[in-house]
Amino acid sequence: MNLYNEPIGQLEDGRYAKYVQLEARDVDLNNRWKMASVFETFQEIAGEQCVGLGFGWNRLVEQYGYCFVIVRMYVEMDAYPGANETVRVETWPENKLRLIFTRYFRIIDQTGRIIGRGVSNWVLFDMKERRVVKPQTCPIIQTPDTSSLEPPVLMPRNKPELLCQSDCTCIQKEYLPVYSDFDYNGHVNNARYVAWVQDALPMSCYGLFTQTFDIYYEHEIPWSSFSKQPDLVSIQVAIADDDGKFSVCGDFADGKRCFACTGTWNFI
């Protein structure tokens, strides 16, 4: 398979595809694509498909005051390309439009090998009322027929939660969100939580190969309330002592959970 011979843009089977060349800012100190940058790429390509289908961010906001918000993302990676490498990224929505709807992703390297798979859950969000709305209330949302496509990966049954601390090395930190964490949806961007997770891990983990990454966004951090009363996020890290698993959770001062993440490392 010649990667560059494959079609891009909106495809007949419902996929949307594009080539992405990784830059220095996209990789870590090991010259591996950062997981936070993977999430950013997924977010951007999903938005591009929506624009092409007629319900991109600008139109949703201007006509309805709505935006798409991610609830959960699960990613599996078999390899991480480095700077100046090109990958093909594909995405498509599930064929059924529900209150919580699903979108899939695939990453293909320069040899044509699938090296990454993702599945995500999204909702339509009223930006003024800060609440979820049914997509059926927005008639411009018309998704393509993707019934011929197989899911590249399935969402795990159980949501992420903190590992049992009796069998783990545990760390607790506090973080105050900053200017660069917030996006044009008026809250902390989904990829920034991934960066928080990576930054919370100890230096002994920096060289490890993250094989799976599962994050659930439970409560948003909206700028409208944060700007009036900044709230520290208590970040709890638990690293299993013997099986390559880790978990990271973020809680508000009142005990309400902001996000929860679990993952596994492949010791290569």
Phi, psi and chi 1 to 4 in degrees:
 res  aa     phi    psi   chi1   chi2   chi3   chi4
   1 MET       -  125.6  172.0 -176.2  177.3      -
   2 ASN   -93.9  113.9 -174.5  -30.7      -      -
   3 LEU   -53.4  -38.8 -178.6   69.3      -      -
   4 TYR   -80.8   -7.3  -60.6  102.1      -      -
   5 ASN   -87.5  -10.4  -72.8  -20.8      -      -
   6 GLU   -79.2  140.5  -65.4  -62.7  -53.4      -
   7 PRO   -66.7  153.3   25.2  -34.4      -      -
   8 ILE  -126.2  175.7   58.3  173.3      -      -
   9 GLY    84.8 -158.6      -      -      -      -
  10 GLN   -78.3  121.7 -175.4   61.0   49.0      -
  11 LEU  -101.1  160.6  -52.0 -179.3      -      -
  12 GLU   -62.7  -30.9  -68.7 -176.6    0.9      -
  13 ASP   -83.8    4.2   60.6    7.0      -      -
  14 GLY   102.3  -11.2      -      -      -      -
  15 ARG   -74.2  153.9  -73.1  176.5  -63.2  157.9
  16 TYR  -121.2  132.8 -179.3   85.8      -      -
  17 ALA  -133.6  148.6      -      -      -      -
  18 LYS  -153.8  159.3   68.5  177.3  -64.6 -174.4
  19 TYR   -92.9  140.8  -60.8  128.5      -      -
  20 VAL  -129.1  121.8  176.6      -      -      -
  21 GLN   -97.3  123.3 -177.3  172.9   19.3      -
  22 LEU   -75.8  139.9  -57.5 -173.2      -      -
  23 GLU  -111.6  173.6  -59.4 -179.6    8.2      -
  24 ALA   -57.1  -36.8      -      -      -      -
  25 ARG   -68.5  -16.1   64.5 -171.9  177.6 -168.3
  26 ASP   -86.5  -13.0  -62.2  -47.1      -      -
  27 VAL  -115.3  164.1  -59.1      -      -      -
  28 ASP   -98.7 -167.6   63.6   10.8      -      -
  29 LEU   -68.8  -14.2   76.7  169.9      -      -
  30 ASN   -95.7    8.5  -57.5  -63.3      -      -
  31 ASN    57.7   42.0 -164.2   23.9      -      -
  32 ARG  -116.5  141.1  -65.8  177.8 -171.1  154.8
  33 TRP   -52.6  123.0 -161.9    2.4      -      -
  34 LYS   -71.0  141.6  -70.4 -174.6  -70.3 -169.8
  35 MET   -61.1  -36.8 -174.5   61.8   73.7      -
  36 ALA   -61.5  -37.4      -      -      -      -
  37 SER   -71.6  -33.5 -179.4      -      -      -
  38 VAL   -58.6  -46.6  173.2      -      -      -
  39 PHE   -61.6  -42.3  -88.2   59.9      -      -
  40 GLU   -61.1  -41.5  -70.6  171.4   -9.0      -
  41 THR   -64.3  -44.1  -59.9      -      -      -
  42 PHE   -59.8  -43.9  -77.0  173.6      -      -
  43 GLN   -61.1  -43.3  176.9  179.7  -90.6      -
  44 GLU   -68.7  -43.5  -67.5  -59.3  -38.9      -
  45 ILE   -69.8  -33.6 -169.9  175.3      -      -
  46 ALA   -63.2  -42.1      -      -      -      -
  47 GLY   -65.0  -37.6      -      -      -      -
  48 GLU   -64.0  -40.7  -72.3  179.7   19.8      -
  49 GLN   -64.1  -40.8 -177.1  174.3   37.7      -
  50 CYS   -62.7  -39.9  -68.3      -      -      -
  51 VAL   -59.0  -47.8  168.9      -      -      -
  52 GLY   -64.2  -26.9      -      -      -      -
  53 LEU   -89.3   -3.2  -66.7  171.9      -      -
  54 GLY    97.8    8.8      -      -      -      -
  55 PHE  -136.2   51.1   50.9   91.7      -      -
  56 GLY   -71.8  176.1      -      -      -      -
  57 TRP   -58.0  -47.1 -173.5   86.6      -      -
  58 ASN   -58.9  -46.1  -74.4  -20.6      -      -
  59 ARG   -68.8  -40.8 -169.4  176.2 -178.9 -165.8
  60 LEU   -61.1  -43.8  -80.0  176.9      -      -
  61 VAL   -70.1  -45.5  171.5      -      -      -
  62 GLU   -66.7  -40.0  -68.9  170.1    2.1      -
  63 GLN   -91.4  -28.6  -65.2 -171.4   15.1      -
  64 TYR  -128.4  -16.9  -63.2   89.9      -      -
  65 GLY    74.0   24.2      -      -      -      -
  66 TYR  -109.2  161.3  -65.2  166.9      -      -
  67 CYS  -150.6  163.7   66.9      -      -      -
  68 PHE   -88.9  137.1  -69.6  114.5      -      -
  69 VAL  -128.6  134.2  170.8      -      -      -
  70 ILE   -82.6  139.5 -170.0  167.7      -      -
  71 VAL  -104.2  -39.0  177.0      -      -      -
  72 ARG  -155.6  147.0 -174.0  179.8  178.3 -173.7
  73 MET  -140.9  133.7  174.1   83.5   81.6      -
  74 TYR  -123.8  128.9  173.8   74.4      -      -
  75 VAL  -129.0  137.8  176.7      -      -      -
  76 GLU  -118.8  132.7  -68.7 -179.4   -6.7      -
  77 MET  -125.9  131.4  -63.6  -67.0  -68.9      -
  78 ASP   -98.4  -21.4  -61.5  -28.8      -      -
  79 ALA  -159.4  157.0      -      -      -      -
  80 TYR  -123.4  112.8  -73.7   91.4      -      -
  81 PRO   -66.9  163.2   23.9  -32.0      -      -
  82 GLY  -111.1 -173.7      -      -      -      -
  83 ALA   -59.3  141.9      -      -      -      -
  84 ASN    74.4   -0.7  -59.5  -44.7      -      -
  85 GLU   -84.9  152.0  -68.3 -171.8   54.0      -
  86 THR  -112.1  136.7  -62.7      -      -      -
  87 VAL  -126.0  157.6  -66.1      -      -      -
  88 ARG  -102.8  127.0  175.0 -174.1  171.2   89.6
  89 VAL  -115.4  131.2 -176.4      -      -      -
  90 GLU  -122.5  148.6  -60.2  177.2  -15.6      -
  91 THR  -147.2  154.3 -173.7      -      -      -
  92 TRP  -161.6  148.6   63.6   93.3      -      -
  93 PRO   -85.5  155.5   31.1  -33.8      -      -
  94 GLU   -61.9  155.7 -170.6 -179.8   40.2      -
  95 ASN   -71.9  -16.5 -147.6   41.1      -      -
  96 LYS  -108.0  130.7  -61.3  176.3 -178.2  177.4
  97 LEU   -98.1  105.5 -162.7   59.6      -      -
  98 ARG  -116.4  179.6  -55.8  168.9  178.7  167.8
  99 LEU   -57.7  -45.7 -175.8   63.9      -      -
 100 ILE  -111.1  112.7  -60.9  176.7      -      -
 101 PHE  -114.6  161.3   49.3   94.1      -      -
 102 THR  -111.2  142.7  -57.8      -      -      -
 103 ARG  -134.2  139.8  174.3  174.7  -76.9  -84.1
 104 TYR  -111.6  158.6  -59.4  103.8      -      -
 105 PHE  -140.7  149.5  -59.2   90.1      -      -
 106 ARG  -137.0  144.8  -71.4 -161.1  -50.8 -174.1
 107 ILE  -119.9  128.8  -57.3  169.6      -      -
 108 ILE  -123.0  130.3  -57.8  168.2      -      -
 109 ASP   -84.3 -175.6   71.5    6.8      -      -
 110 GLN   -68.2  -16.4  -65.0  175.6  142.2      -
 111 THR   -93.1   -3.6   69.8      -      -      -
 112 GLY    92.8    5.7      -      -      -      -
 113 ARG   -86.0  135.8 -179.7  169.4   66.1  111.7
 114 ILE   -75.1  116.9  -62.6  172.7      -      -
 115 ILE  -112.6   -7.8   60.1  169.5      -      -
 116 GLY  -150.6  143.8      -      -      -      -
 117 ARG  -138.3  141.7  -65.4  157.8  -67.7  -84.0
 118 GLY  -142.2  150.1      -      -      -      -
 119 VAL  -136.3  137.8   54.3      -      -      -
 120 SER  -138.3  152.3   55.4      -      -      -
 121 ASN  -113.3  135.4  -66.4  146.4      -      -
 122 TRP  -130.9  159.1  -60.1   72.0      -      -
 123 VAL  -134.0  159.5  -65.2      -      -      -
 124 LEU   -90.9  133.3 -168.4   62.1      -      -
 125 PHE  -127.3  130.3 -165.5   67.3      -      -
 126 ASP   -80.8  112.9 -173.0  -46.9      -      -
 127 MET   -70.8  -27.3  -61.6  175.2   68.6      -
 128 LYS   -81.6  -47.0 -179.0  178.9  179.9 -179.7
 129 GLU   -82.8  -13.4  -59.8  -63.5  -30.2      -
 130 ARG    55.4   53.2  -48.3  -52.7  -64.9  179.9
 131 ARG  -145.4  159.3   63.9 -179.6  179.0   87.0
 132 VAL   -78.9  140.3  175.6      -      -      -
 133 VAL  -126.0  157.4  -65.8      -      -      -
 134 LYS   -73.3  135.3  -65.9 -179.7  178.7  179.3
 135 PRO   -63.2  -20.9   17.7  -28.9      -      -
 136 GLN   -67.1  -16.4  -71.1   76.8   11.3      -
 137 THR   -79.1   -3.4   64.2      -      -      -
 138 CYS  -123.0   90.6 -170.2      -      -      -
 139 PRO   -65.2  -15.0   22.6  -33.6      -      -
 140 ILE   -76.5  -11.5   64.8  172.1      -      -
 141 ILE   -82.2  104.9  -61.3  177.7      -      -
 142 GLN  -130.0  107.5  -60.2  -68.7  -30.6      -
 143 THR   -88.0  153.6   57.3      -      -      -
 144 PRO   -74.4  162.6   28.4  -35.9      -      -
 145 ASP   -76.2  112.1 -179.3    6.8      -      -
 146 THR  -116.2   21.7   56.9      -      -      -
 147 SER   -64.4  -19.3   56.8      -      -      -
 148 SER   -84.9   -7.1   65.5      -      -      -
 149 LEU   -95.2  140.0  -60.3  171.9      -      -
 150 GLU   -93.5  139.8  -68.2  -67.6  -30.7      -
 151 PRO   -59.9  131.9  -21.5   32.6      -      -
 152 PRO   -72.0  -23.6   26.8  -34.5      -      -
 153 VAL  -161.4  152.0   65.2      -      -      -
 154 LEU  -103.9  151.4  -62.3  177.5      -      -
 155 MET   -71.1  130.5 -173.7   70.7   76.8      -
 156 PRO   -56.3  146.7  -25.0   34.5      -      -
 157 ARG   -64.2  -44.3 -176.8 -178.9  -61.2  -87.2
 158 ASN   -93.3  139.0  -63.1  -37.4      -      -
 159 LYS   -72.8  154.5  -66.7  177.8 -179.1  177.8
 160 PRO   -62.7  144.2  -19.5   31.1      -      -
 161 GLU  -151.6  165.1   58.1 -176.7   20.1      -
 162 LEU   -67.1  134.0 -162.7   65.8      -      -
 163 LEU   -64.9  155.9  -65.2  173.8      -      -
 164 CYS   -59.2  119.5  177.7      -      -      -
 165 GLN   -73.2  -15.6  -61.6 -169.3   12.2      -
 166 SER   -68.9  -22.3   61.4      -      -      -
 167 ASP  -109.4   18.4  -57.4  -40.3      -      -
 168 CYS  -133.9  160.1  -63.1      -      -      -
 169 THR   -88.0  125.6  -60.7      -      -      -
 170 CYS  -117.3  143.9  -61.4      -      -      -
 171 ILE  -136.5  142.8  -56.6  168.8      -      -
 172 GLN  -130.1  132.4 -175.6  162.2  -21.5      -
 173 LYS  -133.7  164.4  -59.4 -177.8  176.7 -177.7
 174 GLU  -120.2  142.2  -71.1 -171.1  -28.8      -
 175 TYR  -136.5  135.2 -178.1   77.7      -      -
 176 LEU  -107.6  114.5 -174.9   66.8      -      -
 177 PRO   -54.1  147.9  -27.9   36.4      -      -
 178 VAL  -124.4  175.3  -64.7      -      -      -
 179 TYR   -46.5  -48.1  164.9   80.3      -      -
 180 SER   -72.3   -7.7   59.3      -      -      -
 181 ASP   -80.5  -23.5  -68.9  -36.4      -      -
 182 PHE   -92.5  147.6  -67.6   87.9      -      -
 183 ASP  -122.3 -174.3   65.1   16.0      -      -
 184 TYR   -75.8   -1.1   60.8    4.6      -      -
 185 ASN   -88.2    1.5  -71.4  -29.7      -      -
 186 GLY    81.1   23.2      -      -      -      -
 187 HIS  -152.5  174.7   61.4 -169.7      -      -
 188 VAL   -63.4  130.3  171.7      -      -      -
 189 ASN   -69.9  147.6 -177.3  -93.3      -      -
 190 ASN   -59.4  -37.5   76.0   83.2      -      -
 191 ALA   -70.3  -24.9      -      -      -      -
 192 ARG   -67.6  -34.5  -65.8  -56.7  -57.1  154.9
 193 TYR   -62.2  -36.9  -67.5  101.4      -      -
 194 VAL   -63.6  -41.3  179.8      -      -      -
 195 ALA   -64.0  -38.2      -      -      -      -
 196 TRP   -59.7  -43.2  -65.1   -0.4      -      -
 197 VAL   -60.8  -48.7  168.5      -      -      -
 198 GLN   -63.4  -38.6  -65.8  176.1  -54.6      -
 199 ASP   -72.2  -23.8  -69.4  -17.9      -      -
 200 ALA   -79.3  -19.6      -      -      -      -
 201 LEU   -72.5  146.2  -63.2  171.3      -      -
 202 PRO   -68.6  160.7   25.2  -34.5      -      -
 203 MET   -59.8  -26.2  -74.6 -168.9  -68.8      -
 204 SER   -64.1  -15.5   59.3      -      -      -
 205 CYS   -96.6   -6.9  -58.2      -      -      -
 206 TYR   -62.7  -28.4  -72.4    1.5      -      -
 207 GLY   -92.9   -0.1      -      -      -      -
 208 LEU   -79.4  153.1  -61.0  178.7      -      -
 209 PHE   -95.6  110.8 -178.6  101.5      -      -
 210 THR   -77.6  115.6  -56.2      -      -      -
 211 GLN   -91.6  -42.3 -170.5  168.4   38.2      -
 212 THR  -130.3  148.9   66.4      -      -      -
 213 PHE  -146.9  119.3 -165.4   96.8      -      -
 214 ASP  -128.4  118.6 -174.3    2.8      -      -
 215 ILE  -129.9  135.8 -173.4  165.7      -      -
 216 TYR  -118.6  124.5  174.6   61.3      -      -
 217 TYR   -95.4  105.4  -56.0   95.8      -      -
 218 GLU   -89.1  -47.7 -166.5  160.7  -15.0      -
 219 HIS  -136.1  131.9  -69.2   96.7      -      -
 220 GLU   -73.4  164.7   67.7  165.1  -11.9      -
 221 ILE  -113.8   92.6  -56.7  179.1      -      -
 222 PRO   -79.2  141.3   26.1  -30.3      -      -
 223 TRP   -63.4  -33.8  173.1 -108.8      -      -
 224 SER   -58.4  -38.5   56.9      -      -      -
 225 SER   -92.6  -35.1   58.1      -      -      -
 226 PHE   -63.7  -38.0  180.0   84.3      -      -
 227 SER   -65.8  -24.4   60.1      -      -      -
 228 LYS   -88.7  -36.1  -61.4  172.4 -176.5  174.6
 229 GLN  -144.6   86.6 -173.9  175.5   -5.8      -
 230 PRO   -57.6  136.7  -23.5   34.1      -      -
 231 ASP  -126.0  125.1 -167.4    3.4      -      -
 232 LEU   -66.5  145.0  -76.4  168.1      -      -
 233 VAL  -105.2  123.6  179.2      -      -      -
 234 SER   -85.5  115.7  174.8      -      -      -
 235 ILE  -103.4  120.5  -61.9  178.8      -      -
 236 GLN  -109.8  128.5  -54.8  163.9   66.6      -
 237 VAL  -115.7  133.9 -179.5      -      -      -
 238 ALA  -132.0  123.0      -      -      -      -
 239 ILE  -117.6  118.2  -59.1  171.6      -      -
 240 ALA   -61.6  141.3      -      -      -      -
 241 ASP   -75.9  -18.8  -65.2  -31.6      -      -
 242 ASP  -141.7   -3.1   55.7    5.8      -      -
 243 ASP  -127.8   13.5   63.3   -0.6      -      -
 244 GLY    74.9   18.5      -      -      -      -
 245 LYS  -102.5  152.0  -65.0 -179.9 -179.0  178.4
 246 PHE  -144.4  159.3   66.1   89.3      -      -
 247 SER  -144.6  147.6   64.6      -      -      -
 248 VAL  -140.0  128.6 -177.8      -      -      -
 249 CYS  -126.5  149.3  -64.1      -      -      -
 250 GLY  -123.0  126.4      -      -      -      -
 251 ASP  -124.1  148.6  -62.9  -28.9      -      -
 252 PHE   -81.6  170.7  -62.0  111.9      -      -
 253 ALA   -62.3  -29.3      -      -      -      -
 254 ASP   -83.4    4.7   60.8    3.8      -      -
 255 GLY    92.2   -8.8      -      -      -      -
 256 LYS   -70.6  136.4 -174.6 -177.0  -63.2 -176.3
 257 ARG   -83.4  131.8  178.3  137.5  -65.6  170.5
 258 CYS   -88.6  -51.7  173.4      -      -      -
 259 PHE  -152.4  159.6   71.0   91.7      -      -
 260 ALA  -140.5  138.9      -      -      -      -
 261 CYS  -138.8  140.0  166.3      -      -      -
 262 THR  -130.2  156.7   57.5      -      -      -
 263 GLY  -161.5  172.6      -      -      -      -
 264 THR  -133.9  150.9   58.5      -      -      -
 265 TRP  -108.7  147.4  -73.1  -57.2      -      -
 266 ASN  -109.3  115.0 -176.6    3.1      -      -
 267 PHE   -81.5   85.8  -61.9   98.9      -      -
 268 ILE  -100.1      -   58.2  172.8      -      -
